[in-house]
Amino acid sequence: MFHKGIFFDFLRGSFDGDGCFYSYWDKRWRSSHMFYLTYSSASLEHIEWLRKEIFKRANLAGHISKAHSESSVYNLRYAKKEALVIIKKMYYSPNVLCLSRKKEKIKKALLVEKKQQKIYS
C-alpha cells in the first residue's frame, strides 16, 4: 500500500491529526518519568490496521484500548521504549513537515528523559 520509505511520513501526518503525546512523573516509583504516544480513531478496524503496519515495519506491539467503557473511540498506545522508536522514525530529519506544537511537546519530554538518565547513569 505504501511506497517503501514513506509509511512513517504517513504515520507522522496521522499523529498530527489524530495522535497524542503525553508525559508525566509516575509517583509510584521514585524519579520515574513516563511518556506515551497514542493514535485515536472511532474505527477499530483502522486502529488494528495501524498496529499491524507499525509491527511489520518496526516490530513494535503497542496496546489497543477503548478511551473509556462507554466510548466509541479506540486508542493505540505505545509506551516509552516503543514510543521512542516511532518518534525517531517519524522525525528522521529536522526538516520534516509536521505540526510544530506536537514536535515541541515531544522534544521537551525527551529532554527531561535525557536529564533523568544522566542522573542514574
N, CA and C atoms as a LAMMPS dump frame, in Angstrom:
ITEM: TIMESTEP
0
ITEM: NUMBER OF ATOMS
363
ITEM: BOX BOUNDS ff ff ff
-5.0000000000000000e+02 5.0000000000000000e+02
-5.0000000000000000e+02 5.0000000000000000e+02
-5.0000000000000000e+02 5.0000000000000000e+02
ITEM: ATOMS id mol type element x y z
1 1 1 N 0.807 -1.193 0
2 1 2 C 0 0 0
3 1 3 C 0.853 1.262 0
4 2 1 N 1.979 1.24 0.709
5 2 2 C 2.844 2.408 0.787
6 2 3 C 4.133 2.141 0.046
7 3 1 N 4.602 3.137 -0.671
8 3 2 C 5.915 3.056 -1.287
9 3 3 C 6.941 2.95 -0.162
10 4 1 N 7.954 2.138 -0.375
11 4 2 C 8.978 1.942 0.653
12 4 3 C 9.522 3.297 1.122
13 5 1 N 9.55 3.466 2.413
14 5 2 C 10.144 4.683 2.96
15 5 3 C 9.184 5.8 3.317
16 6 1 N 7.902 5.711 2.921
17 6 2 C 7.005 6.825 3.25
18 6 3 C 5.989 6.507 4.343
19 7 1 N 5.972 5.292 4.839
20 7 2 C 4.987 4.949 5.864
21 7 3 C 5.106 5.852 7.085
22 8 1 N 6.32 6.119 7.536
23 8 2 C 6.47 6.927 8.75
24 8 3 C 6.155 8.402 8.501
25 9 1 N 6.197 8.827 7.244
26 9 2 C 5.688 10.167 6.911
27 9 3 C 4.165 10.172 7.059
28 10 1 N 3.528 9.116 6.565
29 10 2 C 2.079 8.959 6.745
30 10 3 C 1.732 8.907 8.233
31 11 1 N 2.515 8.144 8.985
32 11 2 C 2.262 7.988 10.414
33 11 3 C 2.393 9.326 11.144
34 12 1 N 3.367 10.128 10.755
35 12 2 C 3.544 11.457 11.345
36 12 3 C 2.33 12.331 11.059
37 13 1 N 1.812 12.27 9.844
38 13 2 C 0.604 13.02 9.498
39 13 3 C -0.594 12.535 10.285
40 14 1 N -0.685 11.23 10.468
41 14 2 C -1.763 10.649 11.263
42 14 3 C -1.644 11.098 12.719
43 15 1 N -0.435 11.135 13.22
44 15 2 C -0.192 11.605 14.587
45 15 3 C -0.573 13.08 14.725
46 16 1 N -0.192 13.891 13.749
47 16 2 C -0.54 15.316 13.799
48 16 3 C -2.046 15.523 13.82
49 17 1 N -2.779 14.666 13.121
50 17 2 C -4.231 14.81 13.063
51 17 3 C -4.975 14.12 14.186
52 18 1 N -4.625 12.876 14.475
53 18 2 C -5.395 12.067 15.434
54 18 3 C -4.545 11.454 16.533
55 19 1 N -3.371 12.008 16.749
56 19 2 C -2.481 11.449 17.752
57 19 3 C -2.329 12.341 18.96
58 20 1 N -1.684 11.777 19.949
59 20 2 C -1.463 12.499 21.2
60 20 3 C -0.147 12.028 21.798
61 21 1 N 0.552 12.939 22.429
62 21 2 C 1.76 12.599 23.178
63 21 3 C 1.606 13.2 24.561
64 22 1 N 1.879 12.407 25.584
65 22 2 C 1.842 12.965 26.931
66 22 3 C 2.92 12.323 27.794
67 23 1 N 3.349 13.075 28.783
68 23 2 C 4.368 12.591 29.708
69 23 3 C 4.012 13.044 31.116
70 24 1 N 4.543 12.319 32.084
71 24 2 C 4.29 12.67 33.483
72 24 3 C 5.294 11.95 34.38
73 25 1 N 5.383 12.43 35.605
74 25 2 C 6.187 11.768 36.623
75 25 3 C 5.294 10.779 37.337
76 26 1 N 5.656 9.521 37.302
77 26 2 C 4.873 8.481 37.961
78 26 3 C 5.27 8.418 39.437
79 27 1 N 4.367 8.778 40.297
80 27 2 C 4.648 8.856 41.733
81 27 3 C 4.825 7.486 42.397
82 28 1 N 4.456 6.425 41.697
83 28 2 C 4.6 5.087 42.285
84 28 3 C 6.062 4.674 42.415
85 29 1 N 6.905 5.194 41.533
86 29 2 C 8.321 4.865 41.566
87 29 3 C 9.115 6.158 41.644
88 30 1 N 10.115 6.155 42.472
89 30 2 C 10.943 7.341 42.655
90 30 3 C 11.575 7.753 41.321
91 31 1 N 11.387 8.985 40.978
92 31 2 C 12.002 9.588 39.788
93 31 3 C 11.689 8.831 38.5
94 32 1 N 10.458 8.404 38.347
95 32 2 C 10.067 7.67 37.14
96 32 3 C 9.313 8.593 36.185
97 33 1 N 9.95 8.921 35.094
98 33 2 C 9.353 9.774 34.066
99 33 3 C 8.774 8.872 32.977
100 34 1 N 7.487 9.007 32.714
101 34 2 C 6.807 8.171 31.724
102 34 3 C 6.37 9.021 30.537
103 35 1 N 6.322 8.413 29.356
104 35 2 C 5.706 9.095 28.214
105 35 3 C 5.075 8.084 27.273
106 36 1 N 4.041 8.566 26.571
107 36 2 C 3.24 7.718 25.688
108 36 3 C 2.934 8.443 24.385
109 37 1 N 2.875 7.673 23.322
110 37 2 C 2.466 8.142 22.004
111 37 3 C 1.199 7.374 21.666
112 38 1 N 0.12 8.08 21.324
113 38 2 C -1.144 7.4 21.043
114 38 3 C -1.746 7.854 19.72
115 39 1 N -2.511 6.959 19.135
116 39 2 C -3.313 7.24 17.94
117 39 3 C -4.743 6.892 18.296
118 40 1 N -5.684 7.745 17.919
119 40 2 C -7.098 7.531 18.25
120 40 3 C -7.948 7.471 16.997
121 41 1 N -8.989 6.638 17.057
122 41 2 C -9.931 6.526 15.946
123 41 3 C -11.223 5.884 16.445
124 42 1 N -12.321 6.248 15.819
125 42 2 C -13.599 5.591 16.108
126 42 3 C -13.668 4.241 15.394
127 43 1 N -12.715 3.988 14.501
128 43 2 C -12.688 2.741 13.743
129 43 3 C -11.684 1.759 14.348
130 44 1 N -12.195 0.714 14.968
131 44 2 C -11.317 -0.331 15.494
132 44 3 C -10.53 -0.972 14.353
133 45 1 N -11.17 -1.134 13.216
134 45 2 C -10.501 -1.713 12.045
135 45 3 C -9.275 -0.884 11.655
136 46 1 N -9.407 0.437 11.667
137 46 2 C -8.275 1.312 11.323
138 46 3 C -7.159 1.179 12.364
139 47 1 N -7.527 1.18 13.638
140 47 2 C -6.532 1.073 14.707
141 47 3 C -5.795 -0.267 14.619
142 48 1 N -6.515 -1.339 14.337
143 48 2 C -5.88 -2.656 14.195
144 48 3 C -4.962 -2.689 12.981
145 49 1 N -5.383 -2.053 11.882
146 49 2 C -4.548 -1.978 10.684
147 49 3 C -3.271 -1.196 10.987
148 50 1 N -3.414 -0.064 11.666
149 50 2 C -2.266 0.774 12.01
150 50 3 C -1.275 -0.009 12.88
151 51 1 N -1.795 -0.715 13.851
152 51 2 C -0.948 -1.525 14.732
153 51 3 C -0.19 -2.584 13.935
154 52 1 N -0.885 -3.252 13.022
155 52 2 C -0.267 -4.294 12.196
156 52 3 C 0.844 -3.705 11.317
157 53 1 N 0.587 -2.552 10.722
158 53 2 C 1.579 -1.92 9.847
159 53 3 C 2.806 -1.463 10.629
160 54 1 N 2.591 -0.914 11.811
161 54 2 C 3.721 -0.494 12.65
162 54 3 C 4.52 -1.722 13.077
163 55 1 N 3.829 -2.8 13.437
164 55 2 C 4.519 -4.027 13.823
165 55 3 C 5.363 -4.564 12.661
166 56 1 N 4.791 -4.543 11.456
167 56 2 C 5.505 -5.029 10.263
168 56 3 C 6.795 -4.245 10.023
169 57 1 N 6.756 -2.942 10.247
170 57 2 C 7.878 -2.081 9.899
171 57 3 C 8.854 -1.816 11.046
172 58 1 N 8.386 -1.969 12.287
173 58 2 C 9.255 -1.63 13.413
174 58 3 C 9.254 -2.679 14.526
175 59 1 N 8.49 -3.751 14.347
176 59 2 C 8.417 -4.833 15.335
177 59 3 C 8.003 -4.332 16.727
178 60 1 N 7.029 -3.424 16.745
179 60 2 C 6.517 -2.861 17.994
180 60 3 C 5.063 -3.271 18.157
181 61 1 N 4.695 -3.734 19.339
182 61 2 C 3.351 -4.277 19.556
183 61 3 C 2.303 -3.224 19.882
184 62 1 N 2.629 -2.273 20.719
185 62 2 C 1.623 -1.305 21.143
186 62 3 C 0.501 -1.978 21.914
187 63 1 N -0.491 -1.188 22.292
188 63 2 C -1.621 -1.7 23.068
189 63 3 C -2.887 -0.981 22.621
190 64 1 N -3.931 -1.735 22.308
191 64 2 C -5.211 -1.147 21.898
192 64 3 C -6.166 -1.174 23.084
193 65 1 N -6.831 -0.046 23.3
194 65 2 C -7.845 0.03 24.357
195 65 3 C -8.917 1.031 23.948
196 66 1 N -10.036 0.98 24.637
197 66 2 C -11.088 1.98 24.446
198 66 3 C -10.763 3.16 25.348
199 67 1 N -11.121 4.356 24.895
200 67 2 C -10.862 5.547 25.698
201 67 3 C -11.488 5.398 27.084
202 68 1 N -12.706 4.921 27.15
203 68 2 C -13.379 4.509 28.388
204 68 3 C -14.525 3.597 27.996
205 69 1 N -15.126 2.94 28.944
206 69 2 C -16.078 1.862 28.653
207 69 3 C -17.244 2.262 27.751
208 70 1 N -17.734 3.477 27.859
209 70 2 C -18.884 3.896 27.05
210 70 3 C -18.483 4.639 25.773
211 71 1 N -17.206 4.727 25.516
212 71 2 C -16.707 5.477 24.368
213 71 3 C -16.728 4.64 23.09
214 72 1 N -16.817 5.328 21.968
215 72 2 C -16.69 4.649 20.677
216 72 3 C -15.315 4.939 20.073
217 73 1 N -14.407 5.472 20.88
218 73 2 C -13.056 5.805 20.423
219 73 3 C -12.069 4.753 20.924
220 74 1 N -11.218 4.297 20
221 74 2 C -10.176 3.332 20.321
222 74 3 C -8.825 4.031 20.287
223 75 1 N -7.941 3.62 21.185
224 75 2 C -6.598 4.181 21.251
225 75 3 C -5.565 3.091 21.019
226 76 1 N -4.583 3.412 20.208
227 76 2 C -3.408 2.571 20.029
228 76 3 C -2.285 3.306 20.738
229 77 1 N -1.738 2.693 21.774
230 77 2 C -0.787 3.396 22.628
231 77 3 C 0.555 2.677 22.665
232 78 1 N 1.61 3.487 22.59
233 78 2 C 2.981 2.996 22.702
234 78 3 C 3.646 3.706 23.871
235 79 1 N 4.202 2.932 24.796
236 79 2 C 4.877 3.49 25.961
237 79 3 C 6.361 3.678 25.663
238 80 1 N 6.938 4.512 26.417
239 80 2 C 8.337 4.91 26.445
240 80 3 C 9.27 4.31 25.381
241 81 1 N 9.739 3.083 25.589
242 81 2 C 10.737 2.474 24.694
243 81 3 C 10.207 2.359 23.26
244 82 1 N 8.988 1.856 23.112
245 82 2 C 8.403 1.716 21.775
246 82 3 C 8.088 3.089 21.187
247 83 1 N 7.603 4.001 22.024
248 83 2 C 7.294 5.356 21.554
249 83 3 C 8.544 6.019 20.99
250 84 1 N 9.659 5.832 21.652
251 84 2 C 10.912 6.44 21.206
252 84 3 C 11.324 5.936 19.824
253 85 1 N 11.125 4.665 19.561
254 85 2 C 11.446 4.101 18.237
255 85 3 C 10.59 4.783 17.169
256 86 1 N 9.299 4.909 17.431
257 86 2 C 8.391 5.538 16.466
258 86 3 C 8.743 7.006 16.275
259 87 1 N 9.028 7.701 17.355
260 87 2 C 9.389 9.124 17.277
261 87 3 C 10.604 9.314 16.381
262 88 1 N 11.624 8.497 16.579
263 88 2 C 12.838 8.609 15.755
264 88 3 C 12.539 8.342 14.283
265 89 1 N 11.63 7.427 14.008
266 89 2 C 11.286 7.117 12.619
267 89 3 C 10.4 8.203 11.996
268 90 1 N 9.532 8.816 12.792
269 90 2 C 8.658 9.873 12.26
270 90 3 C 9.426 11.171 12.028
271 91 1 N 10.34 11.479 12.935
272 91 2 C 11.11 12.726 12.847
273 91 3 C 12.553 12.409 12.469
274 92 1 N 12.729 11.733 11.344
275 92 2 C 14.038 11.277 10.902
276 92 3 C 14.936 12.413 10.441
277 93 1 N 14.372 13.589 10.238
278 93 2 C 15.131 14.764 9.816
279 93 3 C 14.539 15.985 10.514
280 94 1 N 15.364 16.989 10.836
281 94 2 C 14.812 18.184 11.485
282 94 3 C 13.876 18.977 10.57
283 95 1 N 13.919 18.705 9.279
284 95 2 C 13.14 19.485 8.31
285 95 3 C 11.833 18.838 7.872
286 96 1 N 11.428 17.725 8.473
287 96 2 C 10.189 17.078 8.035
288 96 3 C 8.991 17.978 8.339
289 97 1 N 7.995 17.913 7.455
290 97 2 C 6.771 18.673 7.689
291 97 3 C 6.01 18.039 8.842
292 98 1 N 5.599 18.874 9.777
293 98 2 C 4.882 18.356 10.939
294 98 3 C 4.216 19.503 11.679
295 99 1 N 3.376 19.142 12.61
296 99 2 C 2.745 20.113 13.485
297 99 3 C 3.77 20.468 14.564
298 100 1 N 4.3 21.682 14.509
299 100 2 C 5.404 22.063 15.4
300 100 3 C 5.02 21.988 16.877
301 101 1 N 3.782 22.261 17.203
302 101 2 C 3.333 22.212 18.595
303 101 3 C 3.533 20.812 19.184
304 102 1 N 3.196 19.791 18.42
305 102 2 C 3.354 18.416 18.908
306 102 3 C 4.828 18.019 18.958
307 103 1 N 5.581 18.434 17.966
308 103 2 C 7.01 18.119 17.942
309 103 3 C 7.714 18.751 19.147
310 104 1 N 7.38 19.992 19.465
311 104 2 C 7.992 20.676 20.611
312 104 3 C 7.629 19.998 21.928
313 105 1 N 6.412 19.535 22.042
314 105 2 C 5.973 18.825 23.251
315 105 3 C 6.813 17.556 23.45
316 106 1 N 7.055 16.843 22.368
317 106 2 C 7.885 15.638 22.423
318 106 3 C 9.315 16 22.81
319 107 1 N 9.862 17.048 22.186
320 107 2 C 11.239 17.466 22.478
321 107 3 C 11.427 17.78 23.963
322 108 1 N 10.467 18.487 24.54
323 108 2 C 10.558 18.842 25.966
324 108 3 C 10.583 17.596 26.843
325 109 1 N 9.719 16.65 26.545
326 109 2 C 9.67 15.415 27.338
327 109 3 C 10.959 14.609 27.178
328 110 1 N 11.513 14.589 25.982
329 110 2 C 12.743 13.831 25.761
330 110 3 C 13.936 14.477 26.451
331 111 1 N 13.913 15.803 26.595
332 111 2 C 14.963 16.488 27.36
333 111 3 C 14.894 16.096 28.838
334 112 1 N 13.701 16.028 29.373
335 112 2 C 13.519 15.58 30.758
336 112 3 C 14.054 14.158 30.903
337 113 1 N 13.72 13.311 29.959
338 113 2 C 14.163 11.914 29.987
339 113 3 C 15.686 11.827 29.926
340 114 1 N 16.29 12.631 29.068
341 114 2 C 17.747 12.626 28.926
342 114 3 C 18.419 13.047 30.235
343 115 1 N 17.901 14.087 30.872
344 115 2 C 18.452 14.536 32.16
345 115 3 C 18.29 13.449 33.215
346 116 1 N 17.152 12.788 33.211
347 116 2 C 16.872 11.729 34.178
348 116 3 C 17.848 10.567 34.005
349 117 1 N 18.152 10.211 32.777
350 117 2 C 19.076 9.106 32.519
351 117 3 C 20.486 9.449 32.988
352 118 1 N 20.883 10.724 32.847
353 118 2 C 22.214 11.147 33.305
354 118 3 C 22.333 11.015 34.817
355 119 1 N 21.253 11.314 35.522
356 119 2 C 21.265 11.236 36.982
357 119 3 C 21.528 9.807 37.441
358 120 1 N 20.923 8.83 36.764
359 120 2 C 21.018 7.435 37.192
360 120 3 C 22.016 6.609 36.39
361 121 1 N 22.844 7.259 35.605
362 121 2 C 23.857 6.515 34.827
363 121 3 C 25.136 6.351 35.617
